[in-house]
Amino acid sequence: MMKDIISKIEKEGILGRSGSNFPVHLKWESVKKEKAEKKYVVCNAAEGELGAFKDLFILKNHSRYVIEGIRVAIDYLSAEKGYIYLKKEYFEEVHDLLKEEIGNDEIEIVKKKGGYIGGEETALIKVIEGGVPEPQKKPPFPTQKGLWGYPTLVNNVESFYCVGKIKREEYEKERFYSIFGDAPNKGVHKLQGGITIREILESTGNVPDFEYFLKIGGGACGIIMLPEELDVPLRRLGVIMIYKKEGLDCYALMKKWVDFLLEGNCDKCTPCREGLYRIMEMIEKRDMEGVEDMLFAMEKTSFCPLGTSAATSLRSFLEKVLKNDHENKN
């Protein structure tokens, strides 16, 4: 039965829904093949990106499928225990609901520690172990050495939801999208996966009637997309932020993002910590000269993906929005 489940997960093409897009069946099989006395399963409900609220929506409205998916993983891996690593802001809202759904099963709810980086998979493992939320060097990957040195499966809430739906033969290739910002119809929307960004906006009544740009994949570490670029599927984290161009203060917006990232990082590595600080100084002076060198250093030398993602995000904004804004004013 469990082998049949993994075949179905592969057939449905379920990908990690935290932004990695890594095939779920391959991750499960990686943990399965490891020889170890114990194995663990973690549902990552840390959801640290600005504008990302789909995990909370799923937990509040579809928790039975998430728990079902976690149970399937525990059974498939013969795991010792499962954990739900829950964002602290969500704890009061869904803790009791989840406990009722879990019952007496070996699934424990752990409150997230730290800011944005506290949701990175190696950082959350340290928290569950009782440590501080700092990312760890990879390899080894958690699938090889995770909780207490044992192979550990870490998947997102929506990934486990999909597995739970497959187990109950109710999966319809759906995906959840968080649409916020200057959106006419804000909220979390459930649609078919694989559709284009433009189709997402049209299906949810969110096609703006003003000049705009989008931030795709996260309110802080997403990438900028312009209206003429939207005929492609959304393959990153399912977050769409809509920004109205008229009256936009580009520097104030960048400051909001960098403030969030400065508060949420772990301060472990110099490129990310110092890079973001120096970029903040540039933003406050409204002079971005030399920023490309800083972004390049963050991309190439940051310890974990936060620095890389932040640099990619800021560069896309500088090139597609701020540059054009300056050219139009001149």
C-alpha positions in Angstrom: 0.0 0.0 0.0 2.8 2.5 0.9 4.7 1.6 -2.3 1.4 2.4 -4.2 1.2 5.8 -2.5 4.7 6.8 -3.5 3.9 5.8 -7.1 0.8 8.0 -7.0 2.8 10.9 -5.6 5.3 10.5 -8.4 2.5 10.2 -11.0 0.8 13.4 -9.8 4.1 15.2 -10.0 3.8 16.7 -6.5 6.6 19.3 -5.9 7.7 20.9 -2.7 5.5 24.0 -2.1 7.9 26.0 0.0 9.6 27.5 -3.1 12.1 24.7 -3.8 10.0 22.8 -6.4 11.9 19.6 -5.5 9.9 16.4 -6.4 8.3 15.1 -3.2 8.6 11.4 -4.1 12.4 11.8 -4.6 12.8 13.4 -1.2 10.8 10.6 0.4 12.8 7.9 -1.4 16.0 9.6 -0.3 15.0 9.2 3.4 13.6 5.7 2.8 16.9 4.4 1.4 19.0 5.6 4.3 20.0 2.9 6.8 19.3 4.1 10.3 17.8 3.1 13.6 15.4 6.0 13.6 13.8 8.4 11.1 11.7 11.5 11.6 9.1 13.5 9.7 8.6 17.3 10.0 5.8 19.4 8.5 7.2 22.9 8.0 4.5 25.4 8.9 6.9 28.3 9.6 5.7 30.3 6.6 8.1 33.3 7.0 7.7 35.2 3.7 5.9 38.5 3.7 2.4 38.0 2.2 2.5 34.2 2.6 -0.6 33.0 4.5 -1.6 29.9 2.5 -0.3 27.5 5.2 -2.5 29.1 7.8 -5.5 28.9 5.5 -4.8 25.2 4.8 -4.4 24.4 8.4 -7.5 26.2 9.4 -9.7 24.7 6.6 -8.1 21.4 5.6 -6.1 20.2 8.5 -7.3 16.6 8.2 -5.6 16.2 4.8 -2.3 17.6 6.2 -2.4 15.2 9.2 -3.3 12.4 6.8 -0.2 13.3 4.7 2.1 13.3 7.7 0.7 9.9 8.8 1.4 8.5 5.3 5.0 9.7 5.5 5.5 8.2 9.0 4.1 4.9 7.8 6.1 4.9 4.6 9.4 5.7 6.4 8.6 3.6 9.5 9.5 6.9 11.3 9.9 7.2 15.0 7.8 10.4 15.2 6.4 13.3 13.4 6.5 17.1 14.1 4.6 20.1 13.0 6.9 23.1 13.2 4.4 25.9 13.6 4.9 29.7 13.1 4.5 31.3 16.5 1.9 33.8 15.2 -0.3 30.8 14.2 0.1 28.9 17.4 -3.0 30.2 19.2 -5.2 30.1 16.1 -4.6 26.4 15.1 -2.9 24.6 18.0 -6.1 23.2 19.5 -7.6 22.4 16.1 -4.5 20.4 15.1 -4.3 18.6 18.5 -7.9 17.5 18.1 -7.2 16.2 14.6 -3.9 14.5 15.7 -5.5 12.7 18.7 -3.1 10.4 20.4 -0.8 9.9 17.4 2.9 10.5 17.7 2.9 13.9 16.1 4.2 16.8 18.2 3.6 20.5 17.6 6.6 22.7 18.1 6.5 26.5 18.1 8.9 28.2 15.7 11.8 30.3 17.0 13.7 33.1 15.3 12.6 35.3 12.4 12.6 34.6 8.7 15.5 32.2 8.7 13.9 30.1 11.5 11.9 28.4 8.8 14.9 27.1 6.9 15.0 23.3 7.1 18.3 22.9 8.9 17.5 25.8 11.3 14.2 24.3 12.3 15.8 21.0 13.0 18.1 22.8 15.5 15.1 24.4 17.1 13.2 21.1 17.5 16.4 19.6 19.1 16.4 22.5 21.6 19.0 24.7 19.9 19.1 28.1 18.3 17.6 28.8 14.8 20.7 28.9 12.7 21.2 27.3 9.3 23.7 24.4 9.1 26.1 23.5 6.3 24.8 21.2 3.6 25.7 18.4 2.8 24.9 16.4 4.8 21.2 17.1 4.0 18.4 16.5 6.5 17.4 13.5 4.4 20.8 12.0 5.5 21.4 13.5 8.9 18.6 15.6 10.4 17.0 15.4 13.8 19.6 14.1 16.3 21.7 12.9 13.4 19.0 10.6 11.9 17.4 10.8 8.4 14.6 13.4 8.5 11.9 14.3 6.0 11.0 18.0 5.9 8.1 19.0 3.7 5.8 22.0 3.5 2.2 22.1 4.7 0.8 22.1 1.2 2.9 19.1 0.2 1.5 17.1 3.0 -2.0 18.3 2.1 -1.5 17.0 -1.4 -0.4 13.6 -0.1 -3.4 13.4 2.2 -5.7 14.2 -0.8 -4.0 11.5 -2.9 -4.4 9.0 0.0 -8.1 9.7 0.0 -8.3 9.7 -3.8 -9.5 13.3 -3.8 -6.6 15.1 -5.3 -7.5 17.3 -8.3 -4.2 18.9 -9.1 -5.1 22.0 -7.1 -2.8 24.7 -5.8 -3.1 27.5 -3.3 -2.2 31.1 -4.1 -1.8 34.0 -1.7 -2.7 37.3 -3.5 -2.1 40.5 -1.6 -0.9 44.1 -1.9 -3.0 46.4 -4.1 -5.1 43.4 -5.2 -8.8 44.0 -5.7 -9.7 40.6 -4.3 -7.1 39.8 -1.7 -6.8 36.4 0.0 -5.9 32.8 -0.5 -7.4 31.2 -3.6 -7.5 27.5 -4.6 -7.0 26.9 -8.3 -5.7 24.4 -10.7 -1.9 24.1 -10.6 0.1 24.8 -13.7 -1.9 27.8 -15.0 -0.2 31.0 -15.9 0.2 34.0 -13.6 -2.1 36.0 -15.9 -4.8 33.2 -15.6 -4.4 33.3 -11.8 -5.2 37.0 -11.8 -8.1 36.6 -14.2 -9.6 33.6 -12.4 -9.5 35.4 -9.0 -10.7 38.8 -10.2 -7.4 40.4 -9.6 -6.4 42.0 -12.9 -5.6 45.6 -12.0 -7.2 48.5 -13.8 -4.1 50.6 -13.1 -0.4 50.5 -14.0 1.2 47.9 -11.8 4.0 45.3 -11.3 4.0 42.1 -9.4 6.3 40.5 -6.9 6.1 36.7 -7.3 7.2 34.0 -4.9 7.3 36.1 -1.7 6.8 39.7 -0.4 10.5 40.0 0.6 12.5 37.5 -1.5 10.2 37.2 -4.5 11.1 38.5 -8.0 9.6 41.3 -9.9 7.4 40.6 -13.0 5.9 43.1 -15.3 2.5 42.9 -17.0 4.0 41.7 -20.3 5.8 38.8 -18.5 2.8 37.0 -17.0 2.0 34.3 -19.6 4.1 31.7 -17.7 3.2 29.3 -14.9 3.9 30.3 -11.3 6.6 27.8 -10.3 7.9 29.4 -7.1 6.2 29.9 -3.7 2.5 30.7 -4.5 2.6 34.3 -3.4 1.6 37.2 -5.7 1.9 40.8 -4.4 0.4 43.5 -6.6 1.9 47.0 -6.5 0.3 50.1 -8.0 3.0 52.2 -9.7 1.2 55.6 -9.3 2.4 57.3 -6.1 4.8 54.5 -5.2 7.9 55.5 -3.1 10.4 52.9 -4.4 12.9 53.6 -1.6 10.3 53.3 1.1 9.2 49.9 -0.4 12.8 48.7 -0.5 13.3 49.8 3.1 10.3 47.7 4.2 11.8 44.6 2.5 15.3 45.1 3.9 14.0 45.9 7.4 12.1 42.6 7.3 15.2 40.7 6.1 17.5 42.4 8.6 15.1 41.4 11.5 14.6 37.9 10.2 18.2 36.8 9.4 20.3 34.9 11.9 23.4 37.2 11.7 25.6 34.1 11.2 27.4 35.1 8.0 29.0 38.4 7.1 27.8 38.7 3.5 24.2 38.6 4.4 24.4 40.5 7.7 26.7 43.3 6.5 25.4 43.3 2.9 21.8 44.0 4.0 23.0 46.7 6.5 25.0 48.5 3.8 22.1 48.3 1.4 19.9 49.8 4.0 22.4 52.7 4.3 22.2 53.2 0.5 18.4 53.2 0.6 18.3 55.8 3.4 20.6 58.0 1.4 18.6 57.3 -1.8 21.8 56.5 -3.6 22.3 53.0 -4.9 25.7 53.5 -6.4 27.8 50.4 -5.7 24.8 48.2 -4.9 25.6 45.7 -7.6 28.9 44.8 -5.9 27.1 44.2 -2.7 24.4 42.1 -4.3 27.1 40.0 -6.2 28.9 39.3 -2.9 25.7 38.3 -1.2 24.7 35.9 -4.1 28.1 34.3 -4.2 29.2 34.0 -0.6 26.1 34.0 1.7 26.0 30.9 3.9 22.3 30.1 3.3 19.7 30.9 0.6 18.4 34.0 2.4 21.3 36.2 1.2 21.1 34.7 -2.3 17.3 35.2 -2.6 17.4 38.7 -1.1 20.0 39.7 -3.7 18.1 38.3 -6.6 14.9 40.0 -5.4 16.5 43.4 -4.9 18.3 43.2 -8.2 15.0 42.5 -10.1 13.4 45.5 -8.5 16.3 47.8 -9.2 16.4 46.7 -12.9 12.7 46.5 -13.6 11.2 49.2 -11.5 13.6 51.7 -9.9 15.7 52.2 -13.1 12.6 52.9 -15.2 11.2 55.2 -12.5 14.4 57.3 -12.6 14.4 57.3 -16.4 10.8 58.5 -16.5 11.5 61.3 -14.0 14.5 62.4 -16.0 
